[in-house]
Amino acid sequence: MSTHPLLKVDISQLSVAERIQLAEDLWDSILEQQEELPLSEAQQQELDRRLESYKKNPASGSSWEAVKKRLVSPNEL
């Protein structure tokens, strides 16, 4: 049984679509309060480094379409 103590729901009784929706709803609720998840100093420095790198050469990265294609079909490259 996969009962969550706070929800008191047997998650295994939900359909796949309902579980996906639950996961999306949970993630959305976290994003609404993301200021409560502070970055470590190392994480902030890495983000700053990546932003600076992008500003220096915006063409050096990959588009979302290219990244998605590599993820979906890695053997076709």
mmCIF file of the N, C-alpha and C atoms, coordinates in Angstrom:
data_MODEL
# 
_entry.id   MODEL 
# 
loop_
_atom_site.group_PDB 
_atom_site.id 
_atom_site.type_symbol 
_atom_site.label_atom_id 
_atom_site.label_alt_id 
_atom_site.label_comp_id 
_atom_site.label_asym_id 
_atom_site.label_entity_id 
_atom_site.label_seq_id 
_atom_site.pdbx_PDB_ins_code 
_atom_site.Cartn_x 
_atom_site.Cartn_y 
_atom_site.Cartn_z 
_atom_site.occupancy 
_atom_site.B_iso_or_equiv 
_atom_site.pdbx_formal_charge 
_atom_site.auth_seq_id 
_atom_site.auth_comp_id 
_atom_site.auth_asym_id 
_atom_site.auth_atom_id 
_atom_site.pdbx_PDB_model_num 
ATOM 1   N N  . MET A 1 1  ? 0.835  -1.176 0.000   1.00 0.00 ? 1  MET A N  1 
ATOM 2   C CA . MET A 1 1  ? 0.000  0.000  0.000   1.00 0.00 ? 1  MET A CA 1 
ATOM 3   C C  . MET A 1 1  ? 0.879  1.238  0.000   1.00 0.00 ? 1  MET A C  1 
ATOM 4   N N  . SER A 1 2  ? 0.474  2.277  -0.734  1.00 0.00 ? 2  SER A N  1 
ATOM 5   C CA . SER A 1 2  ? 1.244  3.508  -0.840  1.00 0.00 ? 2  SER A CA 1 
ATOM 6   C C  . SER A 1 2  ? 0.478  4.685  -0.248  1.00 0.00 ? 2  SER A C  1 
ATOM 7   N N  . THR A 1 3  ? -0.043 4.518  0.935   1.00 0.00 ? 3  THR A N  1 
ATOM 8   C CA . THR A 1 3  ? -0.814 5.584  1.560   1.00 0.00 ? 3  THR A CA 1 
ATOM 9   C C  . THR A 1 3  ? 0.120  6.667  2.059   1.00 0.00 ? 3  THR A C  1 
ATOM 10  N N  . HIS A 1 4  ? -0.171 7.878  1.678   1.00 0.00 ? 4  HIS A N  1 
ATOM 11  C CA . HIS A 1 4  ? 0.614  9.018  2.156   1.00 0.00 ? 4  HIS A CA 1 
ATOM 12  C C  . HIS A 1 4  ? -0.018 9.486  3.453   1.00 0.00 ? 4  HIS A C  1 
ATOM 13  N N  . PRO A 1 5  ? 0.759  9.615  4.542   1.00 0.00 ? 5  PRO A N  1 
ATOM 14  C CA . PRO A 1 5  ? 0.176  9.946  5.853   1.00 0.00 ? 5  PRO A CA 1 
ATOM 15  C C  . PRO A 1 5  ? -0.540 11.296 5.900   1.00 0.00 ? 5  PRO A C  1 
ATOM 16  N N  . LEU A 1 6  ? -0.100 12.257 5.109   1.00 0.00 ? 6  LEU A N  1 
ATOM 17  C CA . LEU A 1 6  ? -0.764 13.560 5.136   1.00 0.00 ? 6  LEU A CA 1 
ATOM 18  C C  . LEU A 1 6  ? -2.021 13.578 4.284   1.00 0.00 ? 6  LEU A C  1 
ATOM 19  N N  . LEU A 1 7  ? -2.011 12.853 3.182   1.00 0.00 ? 7  LEU A N  1 
ATOM 20  C CA . LEU A 1 7  ? -3.152 12.847 2.273   1.00 0.00 ? 7  LEU A CA 1 
ATOM 21  C C  . LEU A 1 7  ? -4.158 11.763 2.620   1.00 0.00 ? 7  LEU A C  1 
ATOM 22  N N  . LYS A 1 8  ? -3.695 10.736 3.299   1.00 0.00 ? 8  LYS A N  1 
ATOM 23  C CA . LYS A 1 8  ? -4.543 9.592  3.650   1.00 0.00 ? 8  LYS A CA 1 
ATOM 24  C C  . LYS A 1 8  ? -5.212 9.017  2.418   1.00 0.00 ? 8  LYS A C  1 
ATOM 25  N N  . VAL A 1 9  ? -4.391 8.862  1.378   1.00 0.00 ? 9  VAL A N  1 
ATOM 26  C CA . VAL A 1 9  ? -4.858 8.328  0.106   1.00 0.00 ? 9  VAL A CA 1 
ATOM 27  C C  . VAL A 1 9  ? -3.958 7.165  -0.264  1.00 0.00 ? 9  VAL A C  1 
ATOM 28  N N  . ASP A 1 10 ? -4.556 6.070  -0.712  1.00 0.00 ? 10 ASP A N  1 
ATOM 29  C CA . ASP A 1 10 ? -3.772 4.959  -1.232  1.00 0.00 ? 10 ASP A CA 1 
ATOM 30  C C  . ASP A 1 10 ? -3.433 5.306  -2.676  1.00 0.00 ? 10 ASP A C  1 
ATOM 31  N N  . ILE A 1 11 ? -2.232 5.799  -2.877  1.00 0.00 ? 11 ILE A N  1 
ATOM 32  C CA . ILE A 1 11 ? -1.812 6.298  -4.181  1.00 0.00 ? 11 ILE A CA 1 
ATOM 33  C C  . ILE A 1 11 ? -1.907 5.212  -5.249  1.00 0.00 ? 11 ILE A C  1 
ATOM 34  N N  . SER A 1 12 ? -1.691 3.975  -4.865  1.00 0.00 ? 12 SER A N  1 
ATOM 35  C CA . SER A 1 12 ? -1.752 2.888  -5.849  1.00 0.00 ? 12 SER A CA 1 
ATOM 36  C C  . SER A 1 12 ? -3.166 2.684  -6.399  1.00 0.00 ? 12 SER A C  1 
ATOM 37  N N  . GLN A 1 13 ? -4.159 3.256  -5.755  1.00 0.00 ? 13 GLN A N  1 
ATOM 38  C CA . GLN A 1 13 ? -5.533 3.141  -6.237  1.00 0.00 ? 13 GLN A CA 1 
ATOM 39  C C  . GLN A 1 13 ? -5.865 4.211  -7.278  1.00 0.00 ? 13 GLN A C  1 
ATOM 40  N N  . LEU A 1 14 ? -4.975 5.179  -7.443  1.00 0.00 ? 14 LEU A N  1 
ATOM 41  C CA . LEU A 1 14 ? -5.179 6.227  -8.445  1.00 0.00 ? 14 LEU A CA 1 
ATOM 42  C C  . LEU A 1 14 ? -4.744 5.717  -9.808  1.00 0.00 ? 14 LEU A C  1 
ATOM 43  N N  . SER A 1 15 ? -5.379 6.225  -10.841 1.00 0.00 ? 15 SER A N  1 
ATOM 44  C CA . SER A 1 15 ? -4.952 5.877  -12.194 1.00 0.00 ? 15 SER A CA 1 
ATOM 45  C C  . SER A 1 15 ? -3.606 6.550  -12.476 1.00 0.00 ? 15 SER A C  1 
ATOM 46  N N  . VAL A 1 16 ? -2.956 6.114  -13.517 1.00 0.00 ? 16 VAL A N  1 
ATOM 47  C CA . VAL A 1 16 ? -1.675 6.722  -13.898 1.00 0.00 ? 16 VAL A CA 1 
ATOM 48  C C  . VAL A 1 16 ? -1.885 8.213  -14.161 1.00 0.00 ? 16 VAL A C  1 
ATOM 49  N N  . ALA A 1 17 ? -2.943 8.552  -14.871 1.00 0.00 ? 17 ALA A N  1 
ATOM 50  C CA . ALA A 1 17 ? -3.218 9.961  -15.171 1.00 0.00 ? 17 ALA A CA 1 
ATOM 51  C C  . ALA A 1 17 ? -3.431 10.761 -13.888 1.00 0.00 ? 17 ALA A C  1 
ATOM 52  N N  . GLU A 1 18 ? -4.120 10.184 -12.919 1.00 0.00 ? 18 GLU A N  1 
ATOM 53  C CA . GLU A 1 18 ? -4.351 10.882 -11.649 1.00 0.00 ? 18 GLU A CA 1 
ATOM 54  C C  . GLU A 1 18 ? -3.047 11.062 -10.867 1.00 0.00 ? 18 GLU A C  1 
ATOM 55  N N  . ARG A 1 19 ? -2.176 10.054 -10.914 1.00 0.00 ? 19 ARG A N  1 
ATOM 56  C CA . ARG A 1 19 ? -0.885 10.179 -10.224 1.00 0.00 ? 19 ARG A CA 1 
ATOM 57  C C  . ARG A 1 19 ? -0.004 11.217 -10.884 1.00 0.00 ? 19 ARG A C  1 
ATOM 58  N N  . ILE A 1 20 ? -0.041 11.272 -12.209 1.00 0.00 ? 20 ILE A N  1 
ATOM 59  C CA . ILE A 1 20 ? 0.723  12.302 -12.923 1.00 0.00 ? 20 ILE A CA 1 
ATOM 60  C C  . ILE A 1 20 ? 0.193  13.680 -12.555 1.00 0.00 ? 20 ILE A C  1 
ATOM 61  N N  . GLN A 1 21 ? -1.127 13.824 -12.517 1.00 0.00 ? 21 GLN A N  1 
ATOM 62  C CA . GLN A 1 21 ? -1.719 15.110 -12.155 1.00 0.00 ? 21 GLN A CA 1 
ATOM 63  C C  . GLN A 1 21 ? -1.339 15.493 -10.726 1.00 0.00 ? 21 GLN A C  1 
ATOM 64  N N  . LEU A 1 22 ? -1.340 14.518 -9.825  1.00 0.00 ? 22 LEU A N  1 
ATOM 65  C CA . LEU A 1 22 ? -0.938 14.775 -8.439  1.00 0.00 ? 22 LEU A CA 1 
ATOM 66  C C  . LEU A 1 22 ? 0.507  15.267 -8.377  1.00 0.00 ? 22 LEU A C  1 
ATOM 67  N N  . ALA A 1 23 ? 1.390  14.613 -9.126  1.00 0.00 ? 23 ALA A N  1 
ATOM 68  C CA . ALA A 1 23 ? 2.795  15.033 -9.155  1.00 0.00 ? 23 ALA A CA 1 
ATOM 69  C C  . ALA A 1 23 ? 2.923  16.450 -9.704  1.00 0.00 ? 23 ALA A C  1 
ATOM 70  N N  . GLU A 1 24 ? 2.183  16.746 -10.763 1.00 0.00 ? 24 GLU A N  1 
ATOM 71  C CA . GLU A 1 24 ? 2.226  18.103 -11.336 1.00 0.00 ? 24 GLU A CA 1 
ATOM 72  C C  . GLU A 1 24 ? 1.706  19.131 -10.340 1.00 0.00 ? 24 GLU A C  1 
ATOM 73  N N  . ASP A 1 25 ? 0.617  18.794 -9.659  1.00 0.00 ? 25 ASP A N  1 
ATOM 74  C CA . ASP A 1 25 ? 0.052  19.713 -8.667  1.00 0.00 ? 25 ASP A CA 1 
ATOM 75  C C  . ASP A 1 25 ? 1.025  19.954 -7.517  1.00 0.00 ? 25 ASP A C  1 
ATOM 76  N N  . LEU A 1 26 ? 1.697  18.895 -7.079  1.00 0.00 ? 26 LEU A N  1 
ATOM 77  C CA . LEU A 1 26 ? 2.689  19.047 -6.014  1.00 0.00 ? 26 LEU A CA 1 
ATOM 78  C C  . LEU A 1 26 ? 3.830  19.948 -6.464  1.00 0.00 ? 26 LEU A C  1 
ATOM 79  N N  . TRP A 1 27 ? 4.332  19.711 -7.684  1.00 0.00 ? 27 TRP A N  1 
ATOM 80  C CA . TRP A 1 27 ? 5.432  20.513 -8.200  1.00 0.00 ? 27 TRP A CA 1 
ATOM 81  C C  . TRP A 1 27 ? 5.014  21.978 -8.328  1.00 0.00 ? 27 TRP A C  1 
ATOM 82  N N  . ASP A 1 28 ? 3.810  22.212 -8.852  1.00 0.00 ? 28 ASP A N  1 
ATOM 83  C CA . ASP A 1 28 ? 3.326  23.588 -8.987  1.00 0.00 ? 28 ASP A CA 1 
ATOM 84  C C  . ASP A 1 28 ? 3.245  24.270 -7.628  1.00 0.00 ? 28 ASP A C  1 
ATOM 85  N N  . SER A 1 29 ? 2.813  23.537 -6.603  1.00 0.00 ? 29 SER A N  1 
ATOM 86  C CA . SER A 1 29 ? 2.708  24.135 -5.272  1.00 0.00 ? 29 SER A CA 1 
ATOM 87  C C  . SER A 1 29 ? 4.083  24.492 -4.723  1.00 0.00 ? 29 SER A C  1 
ATOM 88  N N  . ILE A 1 30 ? 5.097  23.718 -5.072  1.00 0.00 ? 30 ILE A N  1 
ATOM 89  C CA . ILE A 1 30 ? 6.468  24.027 -4.651  1.00 0.00 ? 30 ILE A CA 1 
ATOM 90  C C  . ILE A 1 30 ? 6.972  25.268 -5.379  1.00 0.00 ? 30 ILE A C  1 
ATOM 91  N N  . LEU A 1 31 ? 6.703  25.357 -6.675  1.00 0.00 ? 31 LEU A N  1 
ATOM 92  C CA . LEU A 1 31 ? 7.152  26.513 -7.454  1.00 0.00 ? 31 LEU A CA 1 
ATOM 93  C C  . LEU A 1 31 ? 6.542  27.810 -6.947  1.00 0.00 ? 31 LEU A C  1 
ATOM 94  N N  . GLU A 1 32 ? 5.318  27.734 -6.426  1.00 0.00 ? 32 GLU A N  1 
ATOM 95  C CA . GLU A 1 32 ? 4.667  28.931 -5.896  1.00 0.00 ? 32 GLU A CA 1 
ATOM 96  C C  . GLU A 1 32 ? 5.382  29.459 -4.657  1.00 0.00 ? 32 GLU A C  1 
ATOM 97  N N  . GLN A 1 33 ? 6.158  28.613 -4.009  1.00 0.00 ? 33 GLN A N  1 
ATOM 98  C CA . GLN A 1 33 ? 6.859  29.013 -2.785  1.00 0.00 ? 33 GLN A CA 1 
ATOM 99  C C  . GLN A 1 33 ? 8.368  28.792 -2.905  1.00 0.00 ? 33 GLN A C  1 
ATOM 100 N N  . GLN A 1 34 ? 8.895  28.967 -4.104  1.00 0.00 ? 34 GLN A N  1 
ATOM 101 C CA . GLN A 1 34 ? 10.298 28.651 -4.318  1.00 0.00 ? 34 GLN A CA 1 
ATOM 102 C C  . GLN A 1 34 ? 11.257 29.552 -3.542  1.00 0.00 ? 34 GLN A C  1 
ATOM 103 N N  . GLU A 1 35 ? 10.794 30.707 -3.099  1.00 0.00 ? 35 GLU A N  1 
ATOM 104 C CA . GLU A 1 35 ? 11.659 31.571 -2.294  1.00 0.00 ? 35 GLU A CA 1 
ATOM 105 C C  . GLU A 1 35 ? 12.007 30.905 -0.961  1.00 0.00 ? 35 GLU A C  1 
ATOM 106 N N  . GLU A 1 36 ? 11.244 29.881 -0.571  1.00 0.00 ? 36 GLU A N  1 
ATOM 107 C CA . GLU A 1 36 ? 11.532 29.157 0.663   1.00 0.00 ? 36 GLU A CA 1 
ATOM 108 C C  . GLU A 1 36 ? 12.641 28.122 0.471   1.00 0.00 ? 36 GLU A C  1 
ATOM 109 N N  . LEU A 1 37 ? 13.118 27.969 -0.759  1.00 0.00 ? 37 LEU A N  1 
ATOM 110 C CA . LEU A 1 37 ? 14.182 27.020 -1.068  1.00 0.00 ? 37 LEU A CA 1 
ATOM 111 C C  . LEU A 1 37 ? 15.432 27.790 -1.480  1.00 0.00 ? 37 LEU A C  1 
ATOM 112 N N  . PRO A 1 38 ? 16.156 28.311 -0.512  1.00 0.00 ? 38 PRO A N  1 
ATOM 113 C CA . PRO A 1 38 ? 17.318 29.134 -0.850  1.00 0.00 ? 38 PRO A CA 1 
ATOM 114 C C  . PRO A 1 38 ? 18.424 28.307 -1.506  1.00 0.00 ? 38 PRO A C  1 
ATOM 115 N N  . LEU A 1 39 ? 19.186 28.977 -2.360  1.00 0.00 ? 39 LEU A N  1 
ATOM 116 C CA . LEU A 1 39 ? 20.336 28.350 -3.001  1.00 0.00 ? 39 LEU A CA 1 
ATOM 117 C C  . LEU A 1 39 ? 21.527 28.394 -2.062  1.00 0.00 ? 39 LEU A C  1 
ATOM 118 N N  . SER A 1 40 ? 22.367 27.380 -2.172  1.00 0.00 ? 40 SER A N  1 
ATOM 119 C CA . SER A 1 40 ? 23.620 27.426 -1.422  1.00 0.00 ? 40 SER A CA 1 
ATOM 120 C C  . SER A 1 40 ? 24.528 28.443 -2.123  1.00 0.00 ? 40 SER A C  1 
ATOM 121 N N  . GLU A 1 41 ? 25.581 28.827 -1.465  1.00 0.00 ? 41 GLU A N  1 
ATOM 122 C CA . GLU A 1 41 ? 26.535 29.765 -2.058  1.00 0.00 ? 41 GLU A CA 1 
ATOM 123 C C  . GLU A 1 41 ? 27.136 29.164 -3.331  1.00 0.00 ? 41 GLU A C  1 
ATOM 124 N N  . ALA A 1 42 ? 27.457 27.869 -3.292  1.00 0.00 ? 42 ALA A N  1 
ATOM 125 C CA . ALA A 1 42 ? 28.027 27.204 -4.469  1.00 0.00 ? 42 ALA A CA 1 
ATOM 126 C C  . ALA A 1 42 ? 27.037 27.189 -5.631  1.00 0.00 ? 42 ALA A C  1 
ATOM 127 N N  . GLN A 1 43 ? 25.770 26.941 -5.349  1.00 0.00 ? 43 GLN A N  1 
ATOM 128 C CA . GLN A 1 43 ? 24.754 26.935 -6.404  1.00 0.00 ? 43 GLN A CA 1 
ATOM 129 C C  . GLN A 1 43 ? 24.613 28.326 -7.016  1.00 0.00 ? 43 GLN A C  1 
ATOM 130 N N  . GLN A 1 44 ? 24.595 29.361 -6.175  1.00 0.00 ? 44 GLN A N  1 
ATOM 131 C CA . GLN A 1 44 ? 24.470 30.729 -6.667  1.00 0.00 ? 44 GLN A CA 1 
ATOM 132 C C  . GLN A 1 44 ? 25.671 31.106 -7.522  1.00 0.00 ? 44 GLN A C  1 
ATOM 133 N N  . GLN A 1 45 ? 26.857 30.723 -7.101  1.00 0.00 ? 45 GLN A N  1 
ATOM 134 C CA . GLN A 1 45 ? 28.060 31.014 -7.870  1.00 0.00 ? 45 GLN A CA 1 
ATOM 135 C C  . GLN A 1 45 ? 28.026 30.309 -9.225  1.00 0.00 ? 45 GLN A C  1 
ATOM 136 N N  . GLU A 1 46 ? 27.547 29.069 -9.250  1.00 0.00 ? 46 GLU A N  1 
ATOM 137 C CA . GLU A 1 46 ? 27.471 28.335 -10.514 1.00 0.00 ? 46 GLU A CA 1 
ATOM 138 C C  . GLU A 1 46 ? 26.465 28.987 -11.453 1.00 0.00 ? 46 GLU A C  1 
ATOM 139 N N  . LEU A 1 47 ? 25.322 29.404 -10.934 1.00 0.00 ? 47 LEU A N  1 
ATOM 140 C CA . LEU A 1 47 ? 24.345 30.094 -11.771 1.00 0.00 ? 47 LEU A CA 1 
ATOM 141 C C  . LEU A 1 47 ? 24.911 31.406 -12.307 1.00 0.00 ? 47 LEU A C  1 
ATOM 142 N N  . ASP A 1 48 ? 25.605 32.141 -11.460 1.00 0.00 ? 48 ASP A N  1 
ATOM 143 C CA . ASP A 1 48 ? 26.224 33.396 -11.889 1.00 0.00 ? 48 ASP A CA 1 
ATOM 144 C C  . ASP A 1 48 ? 27.264 33.127 -12.979 1.00 0.00 ? 48 ASP A C  1 
ATOM 145 N N  . ARG A 1 49 ? 28.062 32.079 -12.810 1.00 0.00 ? 49 ARG A N  1 
ATOM 146 C CA . ARG A 1 49 ? 29.083 31.727 -13.798 1.00 0.00 ? 49 ARG A CA 1 
ATOM 147 C C  . ARG A 1 49 ? 28.444 31.382 -15.143 1.00 0.00 ? 49 ARG A C  1 
ATOM 148 N N  . ARG A 1 50 ? 27.377 30.589 -15.097 1.00 0.00 ? 50 ARG A N  1 
ATOM 149 C CA . ARG A 1 50 ? 26.704 30.197 -16.335 1.00 0.00 ? 50 ARG A CA 1 
ATOM 150 C C  . ARG A 1 50 ? 26.039 31.385 -17.023 1.00 0.00 ? 50 ARG A C  1 
ATOM 151 N N  . LEU A 1 51 ? 25.448 32.277 -16.245 1.00 0.00 ? 51 LEU A N  1 
ATOM 152 C CA . LEU A 1 51 ? 24.822 33.467 -16.826 1.00 0.00 ? 51 LEU A CA 1 
ATOM 153 C C  . LEU A 1 51 ? 25.873 34.352 -17.483 1.00 0.00 ? 51 LEU A C  1 
ATOM 154 N N  . GLU A 1 52 ? 26.995 34.532 -16.829 1.00 0.00 ? 52 GLU A N  1 
ATOM 155 C CA . GLU A 1 52 ? 28.080 35.346 -17.393 1.00 0.00 ? 52 GLU A CA 1 
ATOM 156 C C  . GLU A 1 52 ? 28.607 34.718 -18.684 1.00 0.00 ? 52 GLU A C  1 
ATOM 157 N N  . SER A 1 53 ? 28.751 33.401 -18.686 1.00 0.00 ? 53 SER A N  1 
ATOM 158 C CA . SER A 1 53 ? 29.204 32.690 -19.878 1.00 0.00 ? 53 SER A CA 1 
ATOM 159 C C  . SER A 1 53 ? 28.212 32.880 -21.024 1.00 0.00 ? 53 SER A C  1 
ATOM 160 N N  . TYR A 1 54 ? 26.944 32.794 -20.720 1.00 0.00 ? 54 TYR A N  1 
ATOM 161 C CA . TYR A 1 54 ? 25.913 32.999 -21.744 1.00 0.00 ? 54 TYR A CA 1 
ATOM 162 C C  . TYR A 1 54 ? 25.953 34.424 -22.287 1.00 0.00 ? 54 TYR A C  1 
ATOM 163 N N  . LYS A 1 55 ? 26.108 35.396 -21.399 1.00 0.00 ? 55 LYS A N  1 
ATOM 164 C CA . LYS A 1 55 ? 26.146 36.794 -21.838 1.00 0.00 ? 55 LYS A CA 1 
ATOM 165 C C  . LYS A 1 55 ? 27.331 37.053 -22.768 1.00 0.00 ? 55 LYS A C  1 
ATOM 166 N N  . LYS A 1 56 ? 28.450 36.388 -22.512 1.00 0.00 ? 56 LYS A N  1 
ATOM 167 C CA . LYS A 1 56 ? 29.631 36.562 -23.349 1.00 0.00 ? 56 LYS A CA 1 
ATOM 168 C C  . LYS A 1 56 ? 29.462 35.918 -24.719 1.00 0.00 ? 56 LYS A C  1 
ATOM 169 N N  . ASN A 1 57 ? 28.730 34.807 -24.775 1.00 0.00 ? 57 ASN A N  1 
ATOM 170 C CA . ASN A 1 57 ? 28.567 34.087 -26.038 1.00 0.00 ? 57 ASN A CA 1 
ATOM 171 C C  . ASN A 1 57 ? 27.211 33.379 -26.075 1.00 0.00 ? 57 ASN A C  1 
ATOM 172 N N  . PRO A 1 58 ? 26.138 34.118 -26.366 1.00 0.00 ? 58 PRO A N  1 
ATOM 173 C CA . PRO A 1 58 ? 24.800 33.529 -26.347 1.00 0.00 ? 58 PRO A CA 1 
ATOM 174 C C  . PRO A 1 58 ? 24.604 32.400 -27.352 1.00 0.00 ? 58 PRO A C  1 
ATOM 175 N N  . ALA A 1 59 ? 25.407 32.353 -28.397 1.00 0.00 ? 59 ALA A N  1 
ATOM 176 C CA . ALA A 1 59 ? 25.245 31.317 -29.417 1.00 0.00 ? 59 ALA A CA 1 
ATOM 177 C C  . ALA A 1 59 ? 25.939 30.010 -29.041 1.00 0.00 ? 59 ALA A C  1 
ATOM 178 N N  . SER A 1 60 ? 26.652 29.983 -27.934 1.00 0.00 ? 60 SER A N  1 
ATOM 179 C CA . SER A 1 60 ? 27.427 28.790 -27.584 1.00 0.00 ? 60 SER A CA 1 
ATOM 180 C C  . SER A 1 60 ? 26.573 27.648 -27.049 1.00 0.00 ? 60 SER A C  1 
ATOM 181 N N  . GLY A 1 61 ? 25.382 27.932 -26.597 1.00 0.00 ? 61 GLY A N  1 
ATOM 182 C CA . GLY A 1 61 ? 24.520 26.895 -26.045 1.00 0.00 ? 61 GLY A CA 1 
ATOM 183 C C  . GLY A 1 61 ? 23.689 26.209 -27.105 1.00 0.00 ? 61 GLY A C  1 
ATOM 184 N N  . SER A 1 62 ? 22.777 25.387 -26.654 1.00 0.00 ? 62 SER A N  1 
ATOM 185 C CA . SER A 1 62 ? 21.867 24.672 -27.550 1.00 0.00 ? 62 SER A CA 1 
ATOM 186 C C  . SER A 1 62 ? 20.443 25.146 -27.313 1.00 0.00 ? 62 SER A C  1 
ATOM 187 N N  . SER A 1 63 ? 19.659 25.142 -28.373 1.00 0.00 ? 63 SER A N  1 
ATOM 188 C CA . SER A 1 63 ? 18.245 25.487 -28.231 1.00 0.00 ? 63 SER A CA 1 
ATOM 189 C C  . SER A 1 63 ? 17.526 24.350 -27.514 1.00 0.00 ? 63 SER A C  1 
ATOM 190 N N  . TRP A 1 64 ? 16.356 24.654 -26.948 1.00 0.00 ? 64 TRP A N  1 
ATOM 191 C CA . TRP A 1 64 ? 15.557 23.620 -26.298 1.00 0.00 ? 64 TRP A CA 1 
ATOM 192 C C  . TRP A 1 64 ? 15.215 22.515 -27.304 1.00 0.00 ? 64 TRP A C  1 
ATOM 193 N N  . GLU A 1 65 ? 14.917 22.884 -28.527 1.00 0.00 ? 65 GLU A N  1 
ATOM 194 C CA . GLU A 1 65 ? 14.568 21.891 -29.536 1.00 0.00 ? 65 GLU A CA 1 
ATOM 195 C C  . GLU A 1 65 ? 15.721 20.913 -29.758 1.00 0.00 ? 65 GLU A C  1 
ATOM 196 N N  . ALA A 1 66 ? 16.946 21.424 -29.828 1.00 0.00 ? 66 ALA A N  1 
ATOM 197 C CA . ALA A 1 66 ? 18.115 20.564 -30.037 1.00 0.00 ? 66 ALA A CA 1 
ATOM 198 C C  . ALA A 1 66 ? 18.362 19.662 -28.835 1.00 0.00 ? 66 ALA A C  1 
ATOM 199 N N  . VAL A 1 67 ? 18.212 20.205 -27.654 1.00 0.00 ? 67 VAL A N  1 
ATOM 200 C CA . VAL A 1 67 ? 18.409 19.405 -26.441 1.00 0.00 ? 67 VAL A CA 1 
ATOM 201 C C  . VAL A 1 67 ? 17.358 18.304 -26.371 1.00 0.00 ? 67 VAL A C  1 
ATOM 202 N N  . LYS A 1 68 ? 16.113 18.663 -26.628 1.00 0.00 ? 68 LYS A N  1 
ATOM 203 C CA . LYS A 1 68 ? 15.032 17.680 -26.582 1.00 0.00 ? 68 LYS A CA 1 
ATOM 204 C C  . LYS A 1 68 ? 15.262 16.568 -27.593 1.00 0.00 ? 68 LYS A C  1 
ATOM 205 N N  . LYS A 1 69 ? 15.725 16.935 -28.767 1.00 0.00 ? 69 LYS A N  1 
ATOM 206 C CA . LYS A 1 69 ? 15.998 15.927 -29.797 1.00 0.00 ? 69 LYS A CA 1 
ATOM 207 C C  . LYS A 1 69 ? 17.086 14.971 -29.332 1.00 0.00 ? 69 LYS A C  1 
ATOM 208 N N  . ARG A 1 70 ? 18.144 15.493 -28.706 1.00 0.00 ? 70 ARG A N  1 
ATOM 209 C CA . ARG A 1 70 ? 19.217 14.627 -28.199 1.00 0.00 ? 70 ARG A CA 1 
ATOM 210 C C  . ARG A 1 70 ? 18.706 13.695 -27.093 1.00 0.00 ? 70 ARG A C  1 
ATOM 211 N N  . LEU A 1 71 ? 17.804 14.210 -26.261 1.00 0.00 ? 71 LEU A N  1 
ATOM 212 C CA . LEU A 1 71 ? 17.265 13.385 -25.174 1.00 0.00 ? 71 LEU A CA 1 
ATOM 213 C C  . LEU A 1 71 ? 16.336 12.299 -25.691 1.00 0.00 ? 71 LEU A C  1 
ATOM 214 N N  . VAL A 1 72 ? 15.527 12.629 -26.665 1.00 0.00 ? 72 VAL A N  1 
ATOM 215 C CA . VAL A 1 72 ? 14.543 11.692 -27.200 1.00 0.00 ? 72 VAL A CA 1 
ATOM 216 C C  . VAL A 1 72 ? 15.190 10.668 -28.124 1.00 0.00 ? 72 VAL A C  1 
ATOM 217 N N  . SER A 1 73 ? 16.141 11.091 -28.919 1.00 0.00 ? 73 SER A N  1 
ATOM 218 C CA . SER A 1 73 ? 16.770 10.208 -29.904 1.00 0.00 ? 73 SER A CA 1 
ATOM 219 C C  . SER A 1 73 ? 18.283 10.308 -29.847 1.00 0.00 ? 73 SER A C  1 
ATOM 220 N N  . PRO A 1 74 ? 18.901 9.872  -28.746 1.00 0.00 ? 74 PRO A N  1 
ATOM 221 C CA . PRO A 1 74 ? 20.356 10.048 -28.615 1.00 0.00 ? 74 PRO A CA 1 
ATOM 222 C C  . PRO A 1 74 ? 21.162 9.276  -29.645 1.00 0.00 ? 74 PRO A C  1 
ATOM 223 N N  . ASN A 1 75 ? 20.628 8.205  -30.206 1.00 0.00 ? 75 ASN A N  1 
ATOM 224 C CA . ASN A 1 75 ? 21.378 7.402  -31.168 1.00 0.00 ? 75 ASN A CA 1 
ATOM 225 C C  . ASN A 1 75 ? 21.344 7.967  -32.585 1.00 0.00 ? 75 ASN A C  1 
ATOM 226 N N  . GLU A 1 76 ? 20.496 8.944  -32.818 1.00 0.00 ? 76 GLU A N  1 
ATOM 227 C CA . GLU A 1 76 ? 20.360 9.508  -34.160 1.00 0.00 ? 76 GLU A CA 1 
ATOM 228 C C  . GLU A 1 76 ? 21.337 10.639 -34.431 1.00 0.00 ? 76 GLU A C  1 
ATOM 229 N N  . LEU A 1 77 ? 22.168 10.987 -33.482 1.00 0.00 ? 77 LEU A N  1 
ATOM 230 C CA . LEU A 1 77 ? 23.088 12.108 -33.674 1.00 0.00 ? 77 LEU A CA 1 
ATOM 231 C C  . LEU A 1 77 ? 24.389 11.685 -34.274 1.00 0.00 ? 77 LEU A C  1 
# 
